[in-house]
Amino acid sequence: MFLNTQDHYGLIARLLHWLIAALAIGMLLGGSLLSILPAGGFKAVVIAGHKSIGVVIFVLTIGRIAWRSANPRPRDLGSIPVLNYIAHLVHIFLYVLLLLQPLVGILMSQTYGYPVSVFGLFKLPPLVWQSPSLGNVLREAHGVAAVLLAAFIVIHVAAALKHHFVDRDRTLMRMLKGS
């Protein structure tokens, strides 16, 4: 089943969720390693891949938001309304950060005068002027957004595990298996 129902996540929602999750976690881990790599050819290749995957995450997140808008998610299984509300806020923050993080990275790269090529297939058009001082601000913002994204991912995972092991409801299984 491709579409969500009132009780189940469809295949498309689940695939987008897990693909974005894997890419985002990989990017957070890989991004933290960039600072320790020595300058040179290998680091340039890693940075190029980092930029390309960031663009992919941005596009997939837009697709996920569009899918969620057109295909409403299943009902909440939590029985405490305030916790359901907090869960909705966490999802909103995750979406914002999944859009903000790659966008800031793209702008940062461009302000330093480096184009953003997507897997060598095409280059993104310049969205901002070259300005190393603005690049420094964006580099800081990129770092802060990474920490916030990591924190919200941990919160999201902890809540899913709480649903599974403490509440013993189907929240996690709905995203794993759809049922």
Secondary structure, DSSP 8 states (H G I E B T S, - for coil): --S--SS---HHHHHHHHHHHHHHHHHHHHHHHHTTS-SSHHHHHHHHHHHHHHHHHHHHHHHHHHHHHHS-------S-HHHHHHHHHHHHHHHHHHHHHHHHHHHHHHHTT---EETTTEE----S---HHHHHHHHHHHHHHHHHHHHHHHHHHHHHHHIIIII--SHHHHHHT--
